[in-house]
Amino acid sequence: MFSASKLTPEQKDALKQWAAEGASMSDLQRHLKEDFGHTLTYMDTRFLILDLGIELMETPKPEQKKEEKPALVPTGYVTTTMDSLTLPGAMVSGKVTFSDGETGVWMLDQTGRPGLDPDTAGYRPTQEDIMAFQTQLRDLIQKSGL
């Protein structure tokens, strides 16, 4: 473990100056090695900085843009597909896109009870869309031989 007592007062002042200029922990570690010949681990560098009372400047993180969902495209009709790999606990599952562009995942459990998980929380399809979905679902299941 490296001790602050191994540094001269000038070296300590230089570390404080670099930190005041915005140097990061890795920058200080590199200066210790290149300028003073002291090879320290990251943890030793961290302890040294704490021992010397050096405060590092935090660089502001760039703002991350929120991922925007693509605009829903109303198609005017309902499309239903069946998954080739069924969801766990389901007898059959798939995806549905309603006439207003909203999408969701559907499934039938082992007892034949239907389930619908819309991608938008709280979404409720229209009665016409539900009827079209049920018709397409029945046709898909009959075609699959279940």
Backbone as CSV, one residue per row, in Angstrom:
resi,resn,N_x,N_y,N_z,CA_x,CA_y,CA_z,C_x,C_y,C_z
1,MET,0.846,-1.177,0.000,0.000,0.000,0.000,0.889,1.238,0.000
2,PHE,0.524,2.200,-0.800,1.302,3.424,-0.956,0.901,4.421,0.118
3,SER,1.863,5.143,0.635,1.602,6.124,1.684,1.877,7.530,1.161
4,ALA,1.091,8.492,1.615,1.263,9.882,1.212,2.605,10.427,1.682
5,SER,3.183,9.798,2.692,4.478,10.268,3.203,5.604,10.047,2.199
6,LYS,5.400,9.234,1.187,6.415,8.982,0.161,6.479,10.109,-0.868
7,LEU,5.532,11.053,-0.792,5.506,12.180,-1.727,6.110,13.419,-1.083
8,THR,6.776,14.215,-1.902,7.317,15.486,-1.419,6.183,16.509,-1.375
9,PRO,6.382,17.603,-0.626,5.342,18.651,-0.613,5.053,19.202,-2.011
10,GLU,6.060,19.274,-2.861,5.861,19.777,-4.223,4.986,18.812,-5.031
11,GLN,5.205,17.511,-4.837,4.407,16.510,-5.540,2.946,16.558,-5.071
12,LYS,2.762,16.745,-3.776,1.396,16.857,-3.229,0.698,18.085,-3.804
13,ASP,1.443,19.205,-3.883,0.869,20.431,-4.450,0.512,20.239,-5.923
14,ALA,1.383,19.508,-6.644,1.121,19.257,-8.061,-0.154,18.429,-8.232
15,LEU,-0.341,17.407,-7.393,-1.567,16.599,-7.455,-2.795,17.455,-7.196
16,LYS,-2.711,18.333,-6.191,-3.846,19.219,-5.872,-4.140,20.161,-7.035
17,GLN,-3.083,20.669,-7.667,-3.256,21.572,-8.807,-3.925,20.856,-9.976
18,TRP,-3.469,19.637,-10.292,-4.068,18.877,-11.393,-5.540,18.585,-11.119
19,ALA,-5.832,18.245,-9.866,-7.230,17.971,-9.500,-8.077,19.232,-9.653
20,ALA,-7.531,20.395,-9.271,-8.255,21.662,-9.395,-8.492,22.007,-10.860
21,GLU,-7.615,21.535,-11.734,-7.764,21.801,-13.167,-8.715,20.812,-13.838
22,GLY,-9.265,19.871,-13.054,-10.258,18.958,-13.597,-9.752,17.565,-13.911
23,ALA,-8.575,17.209,-13.421,-8.040,15.872,-13.686,-8.910,14.808,-13.006
24,SER,-9.052,13.685,-13.677,-9.814,12.570,-13.118,-8.892,11.682,-12.302
25,MET,-9.475,10.671,-11.678,-8.691,9.732,-10.889,-7.639,9.053,-11.760
26,SER,-8.010,8.632,-12.942,-7.047,7.960,-13.823,-5.971,8.932,-14.305
27,ASP,-6.333,10.223,-14.483,-5.326,11.223,-14.866,-4.283,11.370,-13.768
28,LEU,-4.731,11.439,-12.517,-3.800,11.567,-11.397,-2.925,10.323,-11.273
29,GLN,-3.523,9.172,-11.495,-2.771,7.917,-11.441,-1.677,7.918,-12.524
30,ARG,-2.031,8.393,-13.697,-1.068,8.469,-14.795,0.050,9.469,-14.471
31,HIS,-0.288,10.653,-13.899,0.726,11.645,-13.522,1.671,11.083,-12.464
32,LEU,1.128,10.349,-11.505,1.974,9.751,-10.469,3.008,8.823,-11.093
33,LYS,2.591,8.090,-12.104,3.510,7.144,-12.743,4.498,7.857,-13.663
34,GLU,3.991,8.701,-14.557,4.838,9.322,-15.570,5.726,10.432,-15.013
35,ASP,5.190,11.249,-14.105,5.930,12.409,-13.615,6.757,12.114,-12.364
36,PHE,6.259,11.197,-11.530,6.943,10.954,-10.255,7.500,9.548,-10.120
37,GLY,7.199,8.655,-11.049,7.740,7.304,-11.012,7.083,6.389,-9.989
38,HIS,5.877,6.724,-9.545,5.155,5.892,-8.570,4.016,5.165,-9.287
39,THR,4.103,3.846,-9.358,3.049,3.049,-9.970,2.081,2.621,-8.880
40,LEU,0.852,3.123,-8.965,-0.167,2.839,-7.950,-1.367,2.163,-8.588
41,THR,-2.021,1.326,-7.810,-3.281,0.758,-8.263,-4.348,1.838,-8.167
42,TYR,-5.476,1.590,-8.764,-6.580,2.543,-8.694,-6.981,2.770,-7.238
43,MET,-7.047,1.676,-6.465,-7.461,1.782,-5.074,-6.444,2.572,-4.252
44,ASP,-5.142,2.329,-4.492,-4.121,3.098,-3.782,-4.207,4.575,-4.135
45,THR,-4.475,4.870,-5.404,-4.631,6.261,-5.825,-5.820,6.893,-5.124
46,ARG,-6.888,6.136,-5.022,-8.093,6.649,-4.346,-7.810,6.945,-2.880
47,PHE,-7.124,6.035,-2.198,-6.780,6.260,-0.790,-5.837,7.446,-0.624
48,LEU,-4.890,7.595,-1.544,-3.962,8.716,-1.492,-4.719,10.036,-1.613
49,ILE,-5.643,10.090,-2.536,-6.427,11.307,-2.736,-7.250,11.628,-1.491
50,LEU,-7.802,10.602,-0.878,-8.546,10.809,0.369,-7.619,11.286,1.483
51,ASP,-6.437,10.672,1.604,-5.476,11.065,2.641,-5.037,12.513,2.484
52,LEU,-4.876,12.960,1.248,-4.423,14.324,0.991,-5.571,15.338,1.008
53,GLY,-6.800,14.844,1.102,-7.961,15.743,1.144,-8.249,16.404,-0.186
54,ILE,-7.879,15.745,-1.264,-8.108,16.288,-2.605,-9.521,15.959,-3.039
55,GLU,-10.219,16.977,-3.539,-11.562,16.754,-4.063,-11.506,16.829,-5.585
56,LEU,-11.999,15.799,-6.211,-12.016,15.760,-7.673,-13.241,16.482,-8.190
57,MET,-13.062,17.162,-9.306,-14.178,17.851,-9.959,-14.989,16.815,-10.710
58,GLU,-16.281,16.875,-10.568,-17.137,15.962,-11.325,-17.498,16.614,-12.638
59,THR,-17.236,15.901,-13.700,-17.609,16.423,-15.008,-19.078,16.110,-15.236
60,PRO,-19.841,17.076,-15.691,-21.257,16.813,-15.920,-21.445,15.777,-17.015
61,LYS,-22.320,14.844,-16.739,-22.606,13.803,-17.727,-23.503,14.375,-18.810
62,PRO,-23.226,14.022,-20.054,-24.090,14.525,-21.125,-25.507,13.977,-20.956
63,GLU,-26.455,14.840,-21.230,-27.850,14.418,-21.104,-28.168,13.355,-22.142
64,GLN,-28.821,12.314,-21.652,-29.228,11.261,-22.571,-30.631,11.578,-23.062
65,LYS,-30.779,11.535,-24.360,-32.090,11.796,-24.932,-32.994,10.616,-24.663
66,LYS,-34.209,10.942,-24.287,-35.177,9.872,-24.069,-35.520,9.248,-25.401
67,GLU,-35.589,7.937,-25.375,-35.922,7.216,-26.592,-37.383,7.476,-26.922
68,GLU,-37.592,8.012,-28.081,-38.959,8.289,-28.489,-39.520,7.079,-29.219
69,LYS,-40.739,6.734,-28.844,-41.405,5.634,-29.525,-41.819,6.112,-30.904
70,PRO,-41.723,5.252,-31.876,-42.198,5.660,-33.193,-43.703,5.943,-33.124
71,ALA,-44.117,6.906,-33.909,-45.532,7.266,-33.911,-46.376,6.079,-34.362
72,LEU,-47.501,5.912,-33.694,-48.407,4.830,-34.058,-49.035,5.141,-35.410
73,VAL,-49.120,4.135,-36.211,-49.690,4.301,-37.548,-51.002,3.534,-37.601
74,PRO,-52.125,4.257,-37.559,-53.400,3.565,-37.667,-53.513,2.867,-39.021
75,THR,-53.839,1.592,-38.976,-53.949,0.828,-40.217,-55.394,0.640,-40.643
76,GLY,-56.296,0.795,-39.686,-57.703,0.615,-40.002,-58.160,-0.821,-39.860
77,TYR,-57.258,-1.748,-39.596,-57.666,-3.139,-39.403,-56.759,-3.793,-38.358
78,VAL,-57.191,-4.928,-37.861,-56.483,-5.670,-36.826,-55.670,-6.781,-37.485
79,THR,-54.413,-6.966,-37.023,-53.604,-8.090,-37.496,-53.155,-8.906,-36.290
80,THR,-53.266,-10.196,-36.413,-52.915,-11.107,-35.335,-51.942,-12.147,-35.868
81,THR,-50.863,-12.382,-35.118,-49.888,-13.394,-35.493,-49.680,-14.353,-34.330
82,MET,-49.182,-15.560,-34.654,-48.919,-16.565,-33.636,-47.411,-16.754,-33.518
83,ASP,-46.921,-16.862,-32.285,-45.495,-17.079,-32.049,-45.097,-18.498,-32.424
84,SER,-43.889,-18.636,-32.955,-43.379,-19.987,-33.213,-42.867,-20.608,-31.912
85,LEU,-42.412,-19.778,-30.988,-42.037,-20.226,-29.649,-43.054,-19.643,-28.665
86,THR,-43.827,-20.494,-28.051,-44.896,-20.061,-27.156,-44.334,-19.527,-25.851
87,LEU,-44.995,-18.508,-25.289,-44.598,-17.958,-24.002,-44.711,-19.016,-22.911
88,PRO,-43.854,-18.978,-21.898,-43.942,-19.943,-20.800,-45.308,-19.885,-20.127
89,GLY,-45.877,-21.041,-19.865,-47.183,-21.121,-19.201,-48.360,-20.980,-20.142
90,ALA,-48.093,-20.787,-21.412,-49.174,-20.609,-22.388,-49.279,-21.837,-23.279
91,MET,-50.495,-22.085,-23.722,-50.705,-23.144,-24.693,-50.361,-22.615,-26.085
92,VAL,-50.663,-21.345,-26.315,-50.379,-20.677,-27.577,-50.285,-19.179,-27.274
93,SER,-49.444,-18.451,-28.030,-49.297,-17.010,-27.818,-48.935,-16.333,-29.124
94,GLY,-48.979,-15.013,-29.118,-48.647,-14.263,-30.317,-48.728,-12.769,-30.093
95,LYS,-48.802,-12.034,-31.190,-48.852,-10.582,-31.132,-50.062,-10.087,-31.911
96,VAL,-50.533,-8.914,-31.498,-51.677,-8.311,-32.174,-51.401,-6.824,-32.362
97,THR,-51.818,-6.307,-33.523,-51.785,-4.874,-33.790,-53.219,-4.457,-34.079
98,PHE,-53.704,-3.511,-33.282,-55.091,-3.063,-33.432,-55.190,-1.974,-34.492
99,SER,-56.405,-1.630,-34.868,-56.634,-0.712,-35.981,-56.051,0.674,-35.742
100,ASP,-55.868,1.073,-34.486,-55.310,2.392,-34.188,-53.787,2.374,-34.071
101,GLY,-53.153,1.218,-34.350,-51.699,1.110,-34.317,-51.140,0.587,-33.007
102,GLU,-51.958,0.499,-31.973,-51.501,-0.038,-30.686,-51.208,-1.528,-30.835
103,THR,-50.187,-1.994,-30.104,-49.795,-3.388,-30.197,-49.851,-4.049,-28.829
104,GLY,-49.800,-5.374,-28.836,-49.817,-6.112,-27.588,-49.466,-7.571,-27.811
105,VAL,-49.326,-8.285,-26.698,-49.038,-9.712,-26.711,-50.276,-10.420,-26.185
106,TRP,-50.667,-11.501,-26.854,-51.815,-12.281,-26.401,-51.356,-13.700,-26.090
107,MET,-52.162,-14.404,-25.301,-51.866,-15.802,-24.989,-53.137,-16.516,-24.571
108,LEU,-53.130,-17.825,-24.718,-54.166,-18.689,-24.155,-53.447,-19.619,-23.186
109,ASP,-53.921,-19.651,-21.929,-53.247,-20.515,-20.965,-53.699,-21.961,-21.131
110,GLN,-53.221,-22.852,-20.279,-53.489,-24.290,-20.396,-54.972,-24.637,-20.265
111,THR,-55.742,-23.747,-19.625,-57.182,-24.007,-19.489,-57.998,-23.320,-20.575
112,GLY,-57.315,-22.608,-21.493,-58.017,-21.948,-22.591,-58.431,-20.521,-22.294
113,ARG,-58.013,-19.988,-21.129,-58.358,-18.598,-20.804,-57.464,-17.651,-21.592
114,PRO,-58.059,-16.629,-22.232,-57.262,-15.682,-23.009,-56.631,-14.620,-22.103
115,GLY,-55.509,-14.092,-22.562,-54.856,-12.982,-21.883,-54.308,-12.023,-22.917
116,LEU,-54.375,-10.735,-22.603,-53.878,-9.710,-23.512,-53.046,-8.725,-22.708
117,ASP,-51.807,-8.489,-23.140,-50.911,-7.543,-22.486,-50.549,-6.462,-23.493
118,PRO,-51.267,-5.312,-23.448,-50.962,-4.243,-24.407,-49.614,-3.609,-24.091
119,ASP,-48.924,-3.120,-25.118,-47.629,-2.474,-24.931,-47.770,-1.135,-24.211
120,THR,-48.907,-0.481,-24.359,-49.180,0.767,-23.661,-50.053,0.451,-22.454
121,ALA,-49.543,0.778,-21.268,-50.286,0.474,-20.041,-51.658,1.161,-20.053
122,GLY,-52.675,0.404,-19.681,-54.026,0.945,-19.593,-54.784,1.008,-20.905
123,TYR,-54.174,0.564,-21.982,-54.834,0.625,-23.286,-55.999,-0.351,-23.336
124,ARG,-57.111,0.103,-23.904,-58.283,-0.749,-24.106,-58.700,-0.631,-25.568
125,PRO,-58.626,-1.739,-26.303,-59.056,-1.685,-27.709,-60.564,-1.473,-27.809
126,THR,-60.988,-1.006,-28.974,-62.413,-0.798,-29.199,-63.121,-2.151,-29.288
127,GLN,-64.423,-2.129,-29.143,-65.206,-3.368,-29.214,-65.073,-4.011,-30.596
128,GLU,-65.034,-3.176,-31.642,-64.880,-3.707,-32.994,-63.531,-4.403,-33.152
129,ASP,-62.474,-3.807,-32.577,-61.149,-4.423,-32.655,-61.109,-5.742,-31.888
130,ILE,-61.767,-5.805,-30.743,-61.816,-7.042,-29.952,-62.497,-8.146,-30.761
131,MET,-63.580,-7.794,-31.404,-64.304,-8.794,-32.190,-63.446,-9.288,-33.362
132,ALA,-62.764,-8.366,-34.048,-61.896,-8.755,-35.159,-60.731,-9.608,-34.651
133,PHE,-60.176,-9.250,-33.495,-59.084,-10.007,-32.894,-59.541,-11.428,-32.557
134,GLN,-60.718,-11.554,-31.956,-61.224,-12.882,-31.591,-61.441,-13.754,-32.826
135,THR,-61.949,-13.163,-33.893,-62.172,-13.906,-35.132,-60.842,-14.380,-35.716
136,GLN,-59.864,-13.479,-35.778,-58.558,-13.847,-36.312,-57.871,-14.885,-35.425
137,LEU,-58.027,-14.748,-34.113,-57.429,-15.705,-33.187,-58.014,-17.090,-33.375
138,ARG,-59.321,-17.159,-33.491,-59.989,-18.452,-33.742,-59.487,-19.086,-35.032
139,ASP,-59.364,-18.270,-36.102,-58.865,-18.784,-37.377,-57.414,-19.271,-37.278
140,LEU,-56.563,-18.532,-36.577,-55.167,-18.935,-36.400,-55.071,-20.265,-35.660
141,ILE,-55.857,-20.413,-34.605,-55.815,-21.637,-33.805,-56.319,-22.826,-34.613
142,GLN,-57.386,-22.608,-35.407,-57.893,-23.711,-36.234,-56.872,-24.114,-37.286
143,LYS,-56.183,-23.147,-37.897,-55.171,-23.458,-38.893,-53.978,-24.191,-38.310
144,SER,-53.664,-23.894,-37.042,-52.504,-24.533,-36.411,-52.793,-25.963,-35.974
145,GLY,-54.075,-26.320,-35.916,-54.447,-27.674,-35.552,-54.586,-27.920,-34.066
146,LEU,-54.645,-26.893,-33.274,-54.809,-27.065,-31.824,-56.246,-27.331,-31.441
